[in-house]
């Protein structure tokens, strides 16, 4: 196991009707003038936004609203939010929605205390301060409600990039599984693909003797696999929704990644794909990850065989463990198909002739991508071709 630091200060309020406590929690964490950031649609129609505003009012807090968050959140809205925060002296940012609204809110919270361009923090600059951020989660997927990361697409070039800092972990997150009841099946399934990928980016590692975090990751993946069919069959199955919601948080707050080398090549390859084609992130991951697995599995056949046996119940072929490893990848791919996820990038509009452009957008230079296997441009090209 590697040396590590782990810091996860988010206060989680989990359960039915917990959104009614929003005002009390904002006040507890020092907020007085709140920016409420959300997408629209069901947040408004369901009455959730009104319940949150009422809670803030009952706690004597002032607020302004900024709607319009979209999947693969864009830089334009973030610039608007930053100016709004500076103009109105906002001291607290509250995201209502899924990962897109939360990531936008994180970027706004960072940019509001910075004199330069917030995009600097996505091109290498270290985040030194941010407004407090909180969330009311409505979509189980990205894990942003408990993570130290954010992903934004800049509209100049459609570059999709990530930023990271413990300063952008939410101070609190409200998780009410009932708020996910109305999610369309496709969105639910795409969220599942995202959650599984968050664990697998940590699970496939070169670090030895990490049995505890192996088992933690396996528990999260097995829970996701077991609960997803229940939710798709009955969207109002509270217990299944609750297990999925907490699995999504644990998948990406880094408890499953402590003390081990992590990869993240698949996420970065998918980011360029969804940045270019504006597809749902989880759907892209459902395709990219199996292609990556097939390409890199010989780096550690026994780890992939372990994944097959422990997660998918495959029988171990001790004479030829590669057979077991391949069966595990196939079972994963079949699971994605069974929940309605695409299996080829061409299903999502990708074209073979766009692959050089996707690789160029990664801006590798003479660097490689990932850590499990350090991927060159040629490796990445072959993985994209496997996926198309």
C-alpha positions in Angstrom: 0.0 0.0 0.0 1.2 3.5 -0.9 1.5 6.5 1.5 -1.7 8.6 1.3 -3.6 11.6 2.6 -7.4 11.3 2.9 -9.6 14.2 3.7 -13.3 14.0 3.3 -15.0 16.7 5.4 -18.5 16.7 3.7 -21.5 16.5 6.1 -24.1 14.1 4.6 -27.7 14.5 5.4 -29.3 11.3 4.0 -32.9 10.3 3.8 -36.5 11.3 3.2 -37.4 15.0 3.1 -33.9 16.1 4.2 -34.0 18.9 1.6 -36.3 20.7 4.1 -33.2 21.2 6.2 -31.3 23.1 3.6 -31.6 26.5 5.2 -30.6 25.3 8.6 -27.5 23.6 7.1 -26.4 26.6 5.0 -26.6 28.7 8.1 -24.7 26.2 10.1 -21.9 26.3 7.6 -21.7 30.1 7.5 -23.7 31.1 4.5 -25.7 34.4 4.4 -26.1 35.2 0.7 -26.6 32.1 -1.4 -26.4 31.5 -5.1 -28.7 28.6 -6.0 -27.4 26.9 -9.1 -29.6 24.3 -10.9 -30.5 23.0 -14.4 -34.3 23.4 -14.6 -36.8 20.8 -15.7 -37.7 18.5 -12.9 -36.1 20.6 -10.2 -38.6 23.3 -10.9 -41.6 21.1 -11.9 -41.4 18.8 -8.9 -41.5 21.7 -6.5 -38.0 20.9 -5.1 -36.7 24.3 -5.9 -39.6 26.0 -4.1 -39.1 23.7 -1.1 -35.4 24.7 -0.9 -36.2 28.4 -1.3 -38.8 28.2 1.4 -36.2 26.5 3.7 -33.7 29.3 3.0 -36.3 32.0 3.7 -37.3 30.3 7.0 -33.7 30.5 8.1 -33.5 34.2 7.2 -31.1 33.8 4.3 -31.1 35.8 1.1 -30.5 34.1 -2.2 -30.4 34.6 -6.0 -30.9 31.9 -8.7 -28.9 30.8 -11.7 -30.5 28.1 -13.7 -29.4 26.6 -17.0 -26.9 24.0 -16.0 -26.5 21.4 -18.8 -24.9 17.9 -19.1 -21.2 18.3 -19.9 -21.3 21.7 -18.2 -20.1 24.7 -20.3 -17.8 27.6 -19.5 -20.2 30.3 -20.7 -22.7 29.7 -17.8 -19.8 29.6 -15.3 -18.5 33.0 -16.4 -22.0 34.3 -15.8 -22.2 32.7 -12.4 -18.8 34.1 -11.4 -19.8 37.7 -12.3 -23.1 37.3 -10.5 -21.3 36.1 -7.3 -18.9 39.1 -7.4 -21.7 41.6 -8.2 -24.0 40.4 -5.5 -21.4 39.6 -2.8 -22.4 35.9 -2.7 -20.7 34.0 0.1 -22.2 30.5 -0.4 -23.0 28.4 -3.5 -25.7 25.8 -3.4 -26.0 23.3 -6.3 -29.4 21.6 -6.8 -29.2 18.7 -9.3 -26.7 16.1 -10.5 -23.1 16.2 -11.3 -23.4 18.8 -14.0 -25.0 21.4 -11.7 -22.5 20.5 -8.9 -19.4 20.8 -11.1 -20.6 24.1 -12.5 -21.2 25.3 -9.0 -17.7 24.2 -8.0 -16.1 26.1 -10.8 -18.2 29.2 -10.0 -17.2 28.9 -6.3 -13.5 28.9 -7.3 -13.8 31.6 -9.9 -15.7 34.0 -7.6 -12.6 34.4 -5.5 -10.1 34.7 -8.3 -9.2 37.8 -10.4 -8.1 35.8 -13.4 -9.8 33.4 -15.8 -11.3 30.4 -13.9 -10.0 28.1 -16.7 -6.5 28.6 -15.3 -7.5 26.0 -12.7 -8.1 23.5 -15.5 -4.8 24.0 -17.2 -2.4 23.5 -14.2 -2.9 26.4 -11.7 -3.5 25.3 -8.1 -6.8 26.2 -6.4 -6.0 28.3 -3.3 -9.5 29.3 -2.2 -13.2 28.8 -3.0 -16.5 29.8 -1.7 -18.3 27.1 0.4 -20.3 24.7 -1.8 -23.2 22.5 -0.8 -25.5 20.2 -2.8 -29.0 18.8 -3.0 -28.5 15.7 -5.1 -31.1 14.6 -7.7 -29.1 12.2 -9.8 -26.9 9.3 -8.7 -23.9 9.2 -11.0 -21.0 11.6 -10.8 -20.2 11.4 -7.1 -19.5 15.2 -7.1 -21.6 15.5 -3.9 -18.6 14.1 -2.0 -15.6 14.4 -4.3 -12.7 16.8 -4.7 -13.1 17.0 -8.5 -15.0 18.8 -11.2 -15.2 18.5 -15.0 -16.0 21.4 -17.3 -16.1 21.9 -21.1 -14.7 25.1 -22.5 -16.7 26.3 -25.5 -13.6 27.6 -27.2 -12.5 24.4 -28.8 -14.9 22.2 -26.8 -12.1 21.1 -24.5 -13.3 19.0 -21.6 -11.0 19.2 -18.6 -10.9 18.3 -14.9 -9.9 20.3 -11.8 -9.1 18.9 -8.4 -8.8 20.3 -4.9 -10.0 19.4 -1.4 -11.2 23.0 -1.3 -14.1 22.1 -3.6 -15.4 19.2 -1.6 -19.0 20.3 -0.6 -19.3 21.3 3.0 -22.6 19.4 3.1 -24.7 17.3 0.7 -28.3 16.4 1.1 -29.1 13.0 -0.3 -32.8 12.0 -0.5 -33.3 8.9 -2.7 -36.9 9.9 -3.4 -35.6 12.8 -5.5 -34.3 10.2 -8.0 -37.6 8.5 -8.5 -38.5 10.4 -11.7 -35.2 9.8 -13.5 -35.7 8.3 -17.0 -34.3 4.8 -17.3 -31.5 5.9 -19.6 -30.3 8.5 -17.2 -30.3 6.0 -14.3 -28.4 3.5 -16.4 -25.8 6.1 -17.5 -25.3 7.1 -13.9 -24.7 3.4 -13.1 -22.0 3.2 -15.8 -20.3 6.3 -14.4 -20.4 4.9 -10.9 -18.9 1.6 -12.0 -16.2 3.4 -13.9 -15.3 5.5 -10.8 -14.5 2.3 -8.9 -12.8 0.6 -11.8 -10.4 3.5 -12.4 -9.1 2.8 -8.9 -9.5 -1.0 -8.9 -7.2 -1.7 -11.9 -3.9 -0.7 -10.3 -0.3 -1.8 -10.2 -0.1 -1.3 -6.4 0.2 -4.6 -4.6 -1.2 -5.7 -1.2 -4.3 -3.5 -1.3 -6.8 -6.2 -0.2 -8.9 -3.8 1.9 -9.5 -1.3 -0.8 -10.0 -4.1 -3.3 -12.8 -5.5 -1.1 -14.3 -2.0 -0.6 -14.4 -1.5 -4.3 -15.9 -4.9 -4.9 -18.6 -4.3 -2.3 -19.6 -1.0 -4.1 -19.6 -2.6 -7.5 -21.6 -5.6 -6.4 -24.2 -3.3 -4.7 -24.5 -1.3 -7.9 -25.0 -4.5 -10.0 -27.5 -6.0 -7.6 -29.6 -2.8 -7.1 -29.8 -1.5 -10.6 -32.3 -4.1 -12.0 -34.6 -3.4 -9.1 -34.5 0.3 -9.7 -35.1 -0.1 -13.5 -38.1 -2.4 -12.7 -39.5 -0.2 -10.0 -38.2 3.4 -10.0 -39.9 4.0 -6.6 -38.1 1.2 -4.8 -36.7 3.4 -2.0 -34.3 0.9 -0.5 -32.7 0.1 -3.9 -32.5 3.8 -4.7 -30.9 4.5 -1.3 -28.3 1.8 -1.8 -27.5 3.1 -5.3 -27.3 6.7 -4.1 -24.8 6.0 -1.3 -22.8 3.7 -3.6 -22.4 6.6 -6.0 -21.0 8.8 -3.3 -18.6 6.1 -1.9 -17.5 5.3 -5.5 -15.9 8.7 -5.9 -15.1 10.2 -2.6 -11.8 8.3 -2.9 -12.2 5.9 0.1 -11.8 3.1 -2.5 -8.7 4.7 -3.9 -6.7 5.4 -0.8 -3.1 4.0 -0.8 -3.2 2.8 -4.4 -2.1 4.0 -7.8 -5.1 5.1 -9.9 -5.5 5.2 -13.7 -8.1 7.6 -15.2 -7.1 7.0 -18.8 -10.6 5.8 -19.7 -12.2 8.9 -18.2 -9.9 11.2 -20.1 -10.5 9.4 -23.4 -14.3 9.6 -22.8 -14.1 13.3 -21.9 -12.8 14.2 -25.4 -15.5 12.1 -26.9 -18.4 13.6 -25.0 -16.8 17.0 -25.3 -16.9 16.7 -29.1 -20.2 14.9 -29.6 -22.0 16.1 -26.4 -23.1 12.6 -25.4 -23.9 11.5 -21.9 -20.7 10.8 -20.0 -21.8 7.5 -18.5 -22.9 6.2 -21.9 -19.5 7.0 -23.3 -17.8 5.3 -20.4 -19.9 2.2 -21.0 -18.2 1.8 -24.4 -14.7 3.1 -23.7 -14.0 1.1 -20.6 -14.4 -2.4 -22.1 -12.2 -1.4 -25.0 -9.5 -0.2 -22.6 -9.9 -3.4 -20.5 -9.4 -5.6 -23.5 -6.3 -3.6 -24.6 -4.5 -3.5 -21.2 -5.5 -6.7 -19.5 -2.3 -8.5 -20.1 -0.6 -6.0 -17.9 -2.0 -8.0 -15.0 -4.1 -11.0 -16.1 -4.6 -12.1 -12.5 -6.2 -8.8 -11.4 -8.6 -9.0 -14.3 -9.3 -12.7 -13.4 -10.0 -11.5 -9.8 -12.5 -9.0 -11.2 -14.2 -11.8 -13.1 -14.4 -14.2 -10.2 -15.2 -11.8 -7.4 -17.6 -9.5 -9.3 -19.2 -11.6 -11.9 -19.0 -15.1 -10.4 -16.9 -16.6 -13.2 -15.1 -19.9 -12.6 -11.3 -19.5 -12.4 -9.4 -21.2 -15.2 -6.2 -21.9 -13.4 -4.6 -23.4 -16.6 -5.4 -20.3 -18.6 -6.4 -17.3 -16.4 -6.7 -15.1 -19.6 -9.9 -17.0 -20.4 -11.3 -16.0 -17.0 -10.2 -12.4 -17.5 -11.9 -12.2 -20.9 -15.1 -13.7 -19.5 -15.2 -11.0 -16.8 -14.9 -8.2 -19.4 -17.6 -9.9 -21.5 -19.9 -10.1 -18.4 -19.3 -6.4 -17.7 -20.2 -5.5 -21.3 -23.3 -7.7 -21.2 -24.4 -6.0 -18.0 -24.1 -2.6 -19.7 -26.2 -3.9 -22.6 -28.8 -5.3 -20.2 -29.4 -1.9 -18.6 -29.7 -0.1 -22.0 -26.3 1.3 -22.4 -24.6 1.5 -25.9 -21.8 -0.9 -26.7 -20.1 0.9 -29.6 -19.0 4.6 -30.0 -20.6 4.5 -33.4 -23.9 4.1 -31.6 -23.3 7.5 -30.2 -22.3 9.2 -33.4 -18.6 8.7 -33.4 -16.7 8.4 -36.7 -13.4 6.6 -37.3 -12.1 9.6 -39.2 -12.5 11.7 -36.0 -10.1 9.6 -34.0 -7.0 11.7 -34.8 -8.9 14.8 -33.7 -9.9 13.1 -30.4 -6.3 12.2 -29.7 -5.1 15.7 -30.6 -7.6 17.2 -28.1 -6.0 15.2 -25.3 -2.9 17.5 -25.8 -0.5 14.7 -24.9 2.6 16.2 -26.5 5.4 13.7 -25.6 3.5 12.5 -22.5 1.5 9.3 -21.9 -2.0 8.8 -20.5 -2.9 6.7 -17.5 -0.8 4.7 -15.0 -1.9 1.0 -15.1 -0.5 1.0 -18.6 1.1 4.3 -19.8 -0.7 4.8 -23.1 0.9 6.4 -26.1 -0.9 8.1 -29.0 -0.8 4.8 -30.9 -2.2 2.9 -27.9 -5.0 5.4 -27.6 -5.8 5.2 -31.3 -6.1 1.4 -31.0 -8.4 1.7 -28.0 -10.7 4.2 -29.8 -10.8 1.9 -32.8 -11.7 -1.1 -30.6 -14.5 1.0 -29.2 -15.9 2.3 -32.5 
